């Protein structure tokens, strides 16, 4: 089996799909599919995106699968992006786009639902936002996307000079308002509220997933600590000399950027070998450099 193949001129790398991020990516896609199928579609919450557009379209095509409609709409959007924006516009979206549509289609077959699970509309709304919202955050954290309206937003930017985030919000808002014309005022209000809540939730979850700990350590056991960071935690560190304002003693100051789990492990180690060490810890949500990420 080849490691790569092409779809619409895009190169799909199998090794990248089956990578350390693949579990998070597919879990995120499944959560989005589950939230859309179980909570959004049954309650007529068209909270933006291609999933919302397919829900609106299903009103005029009741015999069609919503997952199938999503698949067709996504293919059209990707082709538009290919011809208007170029090949790079859909490369990162390709896998997530078609896998999400396929998962929703699969759920419609194995778990058909025509009515909401409960009679509590607001409870269903909360789950319709949080389940796919958390799933989307996992997808974006994995470096992929669910495609769809983000390509439409890029097209709007090219022709009308609209900021991508503004364009995306505009497209989702139009889809949400359109729900009122087909499903009534209540559905429209919930859909609009869903669009607004989704954007805040996505930012919040992504920020919490991307948090790194910046540890600044002053210790007499700096060599041992650096060795532990390098060998046991498999991270790097920076050492510089500083002089205390009270004692006027020269000390080695260690700076290391670690994940939450690594920071806890290092704290525990320092406590064992040097209880008198001075440590400050701060949070960062964006680290650029070797081992963390680079410039796009």
N, C-alpha and C positions, 0 to 999 in steps of 0.2 A: 504493500500500500504506500503510495507516495506521501512524503511529508508535507507537500503543498499542493493546492489546486486553485483554480481561478473561478470566480463567480462575477459576472458583469465586468470583467477586467480587473477585479480586485484579487490580490493574492491572499489566500487564507492559509496560515501556517498552523498545522496540526499541533506542533510542539508547543506553540504559544497557548493554544486552547487547553491542552492537557498539561498544565503547569501548576506551580504551587498556588496560584491564585484561582485555579479552575473550580475548586470546591466553593470558595466564597462567591465567585461569579455565578455559578449555577444555582447555589442556594439563594442568592439575591434574585435571580431571574424567576425561580420558582415562587418566592414570596410575592413578587410583583404579580405573577400569573394567578396565584391563589387569591390575592386581595382583589384583583380585577374581576375574576370569575365569580367568587363567592359573595363579595360585598358590593362592588360597584355596579356590575351589570344587572344584578337582581333588583337593586334599588333605583336603577336609572340615574346613577351619579356619573355624569359625563365630565369628570374633573380634568379635562384637557388631554393632550396626547393623542396618539393614534388609537389607543384603546377607547378613549371618549368618542373619537370620530367614528370608529367602527360601531359603537353603541347607537349613535345617531343614525348611521346608515342602515343598521339592522331594522329600524322602524319601517323603512321602505322595502326592505328585503327580509321579511320575517323567516323565511325558510333557510336562510344562509347561516352558517356557523360564524360567530363573532371572531373566533380565532382565524378562520379562513379569510374573513373580510380584512382583519388586521394584516395577515400575510400579504394579501393583494395590495392594500394601501401602502404598506412598507416597501414593497417592491417598486411601486410607482414613485414613491418619494426618493428612494435610493437611486433610481434611474434619473430622476430630475436633478438630484444632487450630482450625479456623475456627469451629466451633460452641461449643467450650468456652472457648477463649482469645481469640477475636476475630480480625479480619482481619489485624492486624499480625503475628501469630505466624508466618505462612507466606510473607509477601511476599518476604523475602530468600532463602528456601529454594526458591522455586518453580522457577526456571530450573535450578539445580543438581540438584534432586531428579529432575526428569523427564529432563534431558539425561543424567545418569549412568545411569539405568535404560535409556534408549534406546541408549547406547553399549555397555552390557553385552549387551543383546539383539542388537545389530549384530555384536559380536565372536563371539557364540555361533553366528551364521549363517556369517560369513566364516572363522572360525577355530575350528571345533568341537573340543573337547578332552574326552576321557573319562578320561584318565589323566594323572598328573603328568609334567612334562617330563623329570625325572631320578629316580633311585632314592634320592637323598640327601634324606631328609625334613627334616633340620635346615636345609639350604641352601635348600630350597623355603620353609620357614617364615620365614627371614630376608628373602627377597624378598617374601613375602606381607605382611610388616609394613612394610618400607622403601619399596617402590614405591607402594602406596596411601597410606602415611603421609606421604610427601613430596608426593604429589598433593593430599591433603587440606589440607596446609599452604598450598599455592599457592592453593587455592580460598578458604580463610579469609582469606589475605592480600589476595585480590582483593575482599573484602567480601561474599562470598556464602557459602553452606553447602551441604552435601549433603542437608540435611533429615533426615527419618526420626526416629530415636530422640531427637534433641534436643527435638522437639515433645512426645514422650512424657514426657521429663524435666520439661518445663514443666507438663504436666498433673499429674504427681506432686507438683510443688511447690505447685500450687494447692490440691489436696485434702489432701495429707499434710504440707505445710510442709517438704518435703525440699529441700535446696540443689540447684540444677540440676546442678552438676558431680557431686555425690554420686548424684543420681538417674540421670544418664547412665551413670555407672560401674556402678550397680546393675542397670540394664536390660541393658547389655552383658555383665555378669557372668552374669546369668541365662541369656542366649542362649548364652554360651560353655559354661556347665555343662550346658545341655540337649543340647549336641553329644555329650556322653558317653553319654547315654541312647540316642542313635540310631547314633552312629558309633564308639563305644568309648572307653575311658579315654585312650588316646594322643591321640585327636582332641580330647578335652576339655582335657587338660593343655596342648596346644599352643594351643588357642583361648583359654584363660584367660591364658596367658603372652602371647599376642598382644594381648589387651585392655590388659594392664598396660604392655607395651612401647610400644604405640601412643600412649598418653597422654603418656609421657615424650618420645617421638620428636616428636610434634606440637608440644609446648611448645618443644623445642630448635630445631626448624627455623623455627618462627614467630619466635622470638627473634632468630635469626641474620638472617632476612629483614628484620626491622624495625629493625635497628641503624642509628642515625645517629651521626655524629661531631660532638661539641661542641668547637669550636676556640676557644681564647682566645689572642689574638695581641697582643704588645707590640712595636711597630715604629715607627721614625721615618718610615716611608712609609705611615702609616695611611690617608691620603686616597687614594692610588693603590690600596691593597689593597681599600678599601671600594668604589671604583669598579669594580674587577675583579669583586668579589663580585656587585655589582648588575647590571653590564652583560654580563659573560662567563659567569657561573655562573647568573645570574637568581635570586639569593637575596637575602635581607635580612641585615642585621647590626646589632648594637647597639654604640654607642661610649660609653665613660665614661672619665673622667679618674682617674688614680691617681698616687701619688707613691712612688718607689722608696725603700726603707728604707736602702739603702746610699749612693746618690748624691743622694737627696732631689730628684731631677729629676721634673718633671711629664711624664707620658706618656699617650698615648691607648691605651686597651685595647679591642680589638675582640673581640666574641663573635659567633660564627656557628654555625648548626646546618646540617650538610650531609650528603649521602649519602657513601658511601665513595669513589665515583668523583670527586665534587666536591671532597672533602677532599684527595685526591691531586693534583688539578689545582691547587688553591689552594696547597698546599705547594710544588709545583714553581715556581709563579709567585713566591712570597715568597722562595724560595731564590735566584732570579735577581736580584730588585731589592733585596733586603736580607738578605744572608747572616747578619747579626748579629741578626736578629729572634728574639724568644723566643716559643715556641709550646708550649702544652699541649693535648693531645687526650684526650678521654674519650668513652666510649660511652653511648648512651641507647637504650632499646628502646621508649620511649613519648614522643612529642612531640605536644602538643595546641596548635593555633593555626593561623592562616591559612597555607595552603600545605602543611600537614601532616595536619590532621584536627581534628575538633571533639568536643565533648561529645555523647554519645548521649542 
